[in-house]
């Protein structure tokens, strides 16, 4: 039996050993029990510690994605890196213009409105050169994002989880890119035995500091997968507004089997979710309770709402976000577990 810590080298060693029909486990370094006073670290000590903890059953193996799943996840994270570079380029350009007291008077400084930048003239020729370079960097990064996003949309169509990606787009705030990010990070959803495991993986469980009769719960731990959590948060902000099927959504939802009961189950963002009966299988979609999907996802939504508690003025935004994400999970009950 082999065991090693997950690191920057990926999973090629795991696949090589399992290809030789050898047992191999990959463990997360953050989940390895360590003594607080231990200040000596060597390769020999680490190997002995891993062997001892593996024998005692104190190590938890992480999920190793398949080759195709990991390839799409790399492409999805490549798009995220391109988006971060684009944001940095925009911030550099806006900071430079602010130093020159050049301000945009409209409401949106980017997208079609950023054409005003072509009319900007700096006080000196060197500053004009810097401005042109910053502007060229923004244009190049924008084209890079479009290229990677196009390749991502093309590659996902042949993926085994593409039907789940299509079904998730029936939710408000979830488009193709967001659904792809969520599914490439989560992978096979059947590996989660209960909602608590899914919430822990996403870092959505509330932090807690309790002792005796005193119980205190804080914000979410944010200790899980940050990519999937960010995709959920971005989609959850759509629940700030009333449910409305726009023309864009109508094109996405024109297939009846993709809609299912989702829009019928929409709730106001600030309201707590009542117990809701599973959808009728006669409505044209498969009954999820046969595979345990509805109770699992509905329990996840209830647990997230339970962690919200009363909303105070200082915590209104975080609690509202958690309620919106809970709405997203309950609405996706039919589709989260294929």
C-alpha positions in Angstrom: 0.0 0.0 0.0 1.3 3.5 -1.0 0.3 6.8 0.5 1.6 10.3 -0.3 0.6 13.9 0.2 -1.2 15.8 -2.5 1.0 18.5 -4.0 1.9 20.4 -7.2 2.9 17.2 -9.1 -0.7 16.2 -9.7 -2.0 12.6 -9.8 0.4 10.9 -12.3 2.0 8.8 -9.5 -1.4 7.7 -8.3 -2.5 6.7 -11.8 0.8 4.9 -12.4 0.6 2.8 -9.2 -3.1 2.0 -9.6 -2.3 1.0 -13.2 0.1 -1.6 -11.7 -2.8 -2.8 -9.5 -1.2 -1.4 -6.4 -3.2 0.3 -3.6 -2.5 4.0 -3.4 -4.0 6.8 -1.4 -3.6 10.5 -1.8 -4.2 12.6 1.3 -4.5 16.4 1.8 -1.7 17.9 3.9 -4.2 20.1 5.8 -6.1 16.9 7.0 -3.0 15.2 8.4 -3.0 15.3 12.3 0.1 17.0 13.6 1.3 17.7 17.1 1.2 21.4 18.0 4.7 21.4 19.5 6.4 19.4 16.7 9.0 21.7 15.1 11.2 19.1 13.4 10.3 18.2 9.8 12.2 15.8 7.6 11.3 13.4 4.8 12.0 10.4 7.0 9.7 11.7 9.8 7.0 12.5 7.3 7.1 9.0 5.8 6.9 7.4 9.3 4.1 9.7 10.3 2.1 8.9 7.1 2.7 5.1 7.6 1.6 5.2 11.3 -1.5 7.3 10.6 -2.5 5.1 7.7 -2.2 2.0 9.8 -4.3 3.6 12.5 -7.0 4.8 10.1 -6.5 8.5 10.8 -6.0 9.6 7.2 -8.7 10.5 4.8 -8.1 10.0 1.1 -9.1 12.8 -1.3 -11.1 12.3 -4.5 -8.9 11.8 -7.5 -10.7 12.9 -10.7 -10.5 11.0 -13.9 -8.2 12.1 -16.7 -11.1 13.7 -18.7 -12.5 15.4 -15.6 -9.1 16.8 -14.7 -8.5 18.1 -18.2 -11.8 20.0 -18.2 -11.1 21.3 -14.7 -7.7 22.6 -15.9 -9.4 24.3 -18.8 -11.9 25.9 -16.4 -9.2 27.1 -14.1 -7.3 28.4 -17.1 -10.2 30.6 -17.9 -10.3 31.8 -14.2 -6.6 32.7 -14.5 -7.3 34.6 -17.6 -10.1 36.5 -15.9 -7.8 37.4 -13.0 -5.2 38.7 -15.4 -7.9 40.8 -17.2 -9.0 42.3 -13.9 -5.4 43.2 -13.0 -4.9 44.8 -16.4 -8.1 46.9 -15.9 -7.0 48.0 -12.4 -3.6 49.1 -13.7 -5.2 51.1 -16.4 -7.8 52.7 -14.1 -5.2 53.5 -11.5 -3.0 55.2 -14.2 -6.0 57.3 -15.4 -6.9 58.3 -11.9 -3.4 59.6 -11.3 -3.8 61.8 -14.4 -7.3 63.0 -13.1 -9.0 61.4 -16.2 -12.4 60.1 -15.1 -15.3 58.5 -16.9 -18.6 60.3 -16.2 -20.9 57.5 -17.3 -22.2 54.6 -15.3 -20.3 51.7 -16.9 -16.6 52.1 -17.6 -16.2 48.8 -19.6 -17.8 46.7 -22.2 -19.2 48.9 -25.1 -18.7 52.0 -22.9 -15.0 51.6 -22.8 -14.7 53.0 -26.3 -14.2 56.4 -24.7 -10.7 55.3 -24.0 -9.8 55.8 -27.6 -10.2 59.5 -27.2 -8.0 59.8 -24.1 -4.9 62.1 -24.6 -2.3 62.2 -21.8 -0.4 65.4 -20.9 3.0 64.1 -22.1 4.2 61.7 -24.8 5.8 59.2 -22.3 2.5 59.0 -20.4 0.6 58.4 -23.7 2.9 55.5 -24.4 2.2 54.0 -21.0 -1.5 54.5 -21.5 -1.4 52.8 -24.9 0.5 49.8 -23.5 -2.0 49.4 -20.6 -4.9 49.7 -23.1 -3.3 47.1 -25.4 -2.9 44.7 -22.4 -6.6 45.0 -21.5 -7.6 44.2 -25.1 -5.2 41.2 -25.3 -6.4 39.8 -22.0 -10.0 40.2 -23.1 -9.4 38.3 -26.3 -7.6 35.6 -24.3 -10.7 35.2 -22.1 -12.9 34.9 -25.1 -10.7 32.2 -26.7 -10.4 30.1 -23.6 -14.2 30.4 -22.9 -15.0 29.3 -26.4 -12.7 26.3 -26.1 -14.3 25.4 -22.8 -17.8 25.5 -24.2 -16.7 23.4 -27.2 -14.9 20.8 -25.0 -17.7 20.3 -22.5 -20.2 19.2 -25.1 -18.6 15.7 -25.3 -18.2 15.3 -21.5 -20.0 12.6 -19.7 -21.5 15.1 -17.2 -22.8 17.4 -19.9 -26.4 16.5 -19.3 -26.1 17.6 -15.7 -24.4 20.9 -16.9 -27.4 21.5 -19.2 -29.9 20.8 -16.4 -28.2 23.2 -14.0 -28.7 26.0 -16.5 -32.4 25.9 -15.7 -31.6 27.7 -12.5 -31.5 31.5 -12.1 -28.0 32.9 -12.2 -26.5 29.8 -13.6 -25.3 29.9 -17.2 -23.1 27.5 -19.2 -19.8 28.8 -17.8 -21.0 28.7 -14.2 -22.5 25.3 -14.5 -19.2 24.0 -16.1 -17.1 25.5 -13.3 -19.4 23.9 -10.7 -19.4 20.4 -12.2 -15.7 20.3 -13.1 -14.9 21.2 -9.5 -17.4 18.8 -7.9 -17.0 15.9 -10.3 -19.1 12.8 -9.6 -21.7 14.0 -7.1 -22.6 10.4 -6.1 -19.3 10.3 -4.0 -21.0 12.5 -1.4 -22.9 10.3 1.0 -24.8 13.1 2.7 -25.4 16.9 2.5 -22.9 17.6 5.2 -20.0 16.2 3.1 -21.0 18.4 0.2 -21.3 21.5 2.4 -17.9 20.7 3.9 -16.3 20.3 0.5 -17.7 23.6 -0.6 -16.7 25.4 2.7 -20.3 26.4 3.3 -20.7 25.0 6.8 -20.9 27.6 9.6 -17.9 28.1 11.9 -18.7 27.4 15.5 -17.1 28.2 18.9 -19.2 26.6 21.6 -18.6 25.5 25.1 -21.1 24.2 27.7 -24.5 25.8 27.4 -23.0 28.6 25.2 -23.3 28.1 21.5 -21.9 30.5 19.0 -21.9 30.1 15.2 -20.1 32.5 12.9 -19.8 32.9 9.2 -19.0 30.0 6.7 -15.6 28.4 7.1 -14.5 28.9 3.5 -12.3 25.9 4.0 -13.4 24.0 0.9 -13.2 24.4 -2.8 -13.0 28.1 -3.5 -13.7 27.8 -7.3 -17.0 26.0 -6.9 -18.0 28.2 -4.0 -17.4 31.4 -6.0 -19.5 30.0 -8.8 -22.3 29.4 -6.4 -22.1 32.8 -4.8 -22.1 34.5 -8.2 -25.2 32.6 -9.2 -26.9 33.2 -5.9 -26.9 36.9 -6.3 -29.5 36.5 -9.0 -32.0 35.7 -6.1 -31.8 39.4 -5.0 -34.4 40.1 -7.7 -37.9 38.7 -8.3 -38.1 35.6 -10.5 -38.4 36.6 -14.1 -38.0 34.5 -17.2 -36.2 36.8 -19.7 -35.9 36.2 -23.4 -32.4 34.8 -22.8 -33.7 32.3 -20.3 -36.6 31.3 -22.5 -34.1 30.2 -25.1 -32.3 28.1 -22.5 -35.4 26.7 -21.0 -37.4 25.9 -24.2 -36.8 22.1 -23.6 -39.4 20.8 -21.2 -37.2 18.0 -19.8 -34.5 20.5 -18.9 -36.8 22.8 -17.0 -38.4 20.2 -14.7 -40.0 21.8 -11.6 -37.3 24.4 -11.0 -39.2 27.6 -11.8 -42.3 26.4 -10.1 -40.2 26.2 -6.9 -38.8 29.7 -6.9 -39.0 31.5 -3.6 -38.4 35.1 -2.6 -34.8 35.6 -1.5 -35.5 36.6 2.0 -38.1 34.0 2.9 -37.3 30.8 4.6 -38.0 27.6 2.6 -40.9 25.5 3.7 -41.0 21.8 3.3 -41.7 21.1 -0.3 -43.0 17.9 -1.8 -40.9 16.2 -4.5 -42.1 16.9 -8.1 -44.6 14.5 -9.6 -42.9 12.0 -12.0 -45.9 12.4 -14.3 -44.8 16.0 -15.1 -42.3 14.7 -17.5 -39.1 14.4 -15.4 -37.7 11.5 -13.5 -38.6 11.3 -9.8 -35.4 12.1 -7.9 -36.5 10.4 -4.7 -35.8 7.0 -6.2 -32.1 7.8 -6.1 -32.2 9.9 -2.9 -31.5 13.1 -4.8 -34.4 15.2 -3.5 -34.1 14.4 0.3 -30.3 15.0 0.0 -30.4 18.3 -1.8 -33.4 19.5 0.2 -31.6 18.7 3.5 -28.7 20.7 2.2 -30.9 23.7 1.7 -32.5 23.3 5.1 -29.1 23.1 6.8 -27.8 26.2 5.0 -30.9 28.1 6.1 -30.5 26.9 9.7 -27.0 28.4 9.8 -28.4 31.8 8.7 -30.1 32.6 12.0 -31.7 36.0 12.6 -30.5 38.7 10.3 -28.9 41.8 11.9 -28.0 45.0 10.0 -24.3 44.2 10.2 -24.7 40.6 9.0 -27.5 41.1 6.5 -25.4 40.6 3.4 -23.7 37.3 4.5 -27.0 35.8 5.7 -28.8 36.9 2.5 -26.1 35.3 0.5 -26.5 32.0 2.4 -30.2 32.1 1.9 -29.8 32.7 -1.8 -27.4 29.8 -2.1 -29.9 27.6 -0.1 -32.6 28.5 -2.7 -30.2 27.5 -5.4 -29.6 24.1 -3.8 -33.3 23.3 -3.2 -34.1 24.4 -6.7 -31.4 22.1 -8.1 -32.6 19.1 -6.1 -33.6 17.2 -9.2 -30.3 17.6 -10.9 -27.5 17.7 -8.4 -27.4 13.9 -8.1 -27.8 12.4 -11.6 
